[in-house]
Amino acid sequence: MPFLLPLLNNVEPCVSSLIVYCFSTISSEIFSFTAFRQLSQMFSAIFLFHGSEYLLALFFHGKNSVTLESLLISKNYVLAMVGSLVEYLVEIHFFPGMKEHWLISNTGLALVVVGELMRKLAIITAGRSFTHLIRRSREQDHVLITHGVYKYIRHPSYCGFLIWSVGTQIMLCNPLCTLGFAAVVWHFFQQRIQYEEYFLRQIFGSRYVEYARRTTSGIPFVK
Ligand SMILES: C[S@@+](CC[C@H](N)C(=O)[O-])C[C@H]1O[C@@H](n2cnc3c(N)ncnc32)[C@H](O)[C@@H]1O
């Protein structure tokens, strides 16, 4: 692989040999139909999710309020996605049959689509009341949203993200990351909802308490 050599000039010889060895041994699997389809679905899902997130933030809040936060890209998120690719590559190399369960993979793809639509529907419904950073005090353009998808679910965008993120791992037939993503994302939202609702009760008072009483959070086992 001569095109890799300039990149590896500064890397210890043993590490570079290891990388070249790994790349050459898994390259046949990476270029298979299965990997091509599943990985291109994965990269398209990530690109569409963050691209539309950015465009909606730009539309509702303007250029000055849009940051990396609006793209929802954090260090932990990048690590999780890299981890999922590592799991995928290791498994497709050692257990290629694991990736051939198309019913499972297509179910994951359907979840990715459902999760994406739910999240974007929530953002569009809430409009300027939807901010990526949790508001801790009342601002002029912040109104209580109780219509559309919010009529039944208090946290539809979190529900959508949970479905989307776990869906990406089911789509890749990644058992470890499916469980890991479900646990980590669930825990993250369980904590975040407590914090967010504390301020929503402060801002909207009994109107929010009454709204919360007649709706479900949208996250399993979170009241
Ligand atoms: C990232 S958005 C998430 C909104 C909601 N938790 C969801 O999952 O769709 C967080 C912001 O939305 C606001 N928010 C959440 N629910 C709301 C509602 N029903 N009406 C108005 N603002 C809301 C919060 O105050 C917070 O600033």
The ligand as an ORCA input file, in Angstrom:
! r2SCAN-3c Opt
* xyz 0 1
  C     -32.561     19.918     23.167
  S     -34.163     20.623     23.428
  C     -35.028     19.126     23.802
  C     -36.495     19.307     23.872
  C     -37.256     18.083     24.371
  N     -36.651     17.578     25.584
  C     -37.318     17.008     23.337
  O     -36.723     15.950     23.543
  O     -37.959     17.213     22.302
  C     -33.981     21.357     25.017
  C     -34.718     22.667     25.179
  O     -36.079     22.479     24.905
  C     -36.867     23.151     25.880
  N     -38.113     22.401     26.020
  C     -38.273     21.094     26.304
  N     -39.571     20.747     26.291
  C     -40.261     21.866     25.994
  C     -41.634     22.176     25.816
  N     -42.572     21.234     25.934
  N     -41.973     23.453     25.511
  C     -41.033     24.407     25.378
  N     -39.715     24.193     25.522
  C     -39.330     22.949     25.832
  C     -36.048     23.138     27.147
  O     -36.333     24.253     27.958
  C     -34.627     23.190     26.616
  O     -34.120     24.516     26.581
*
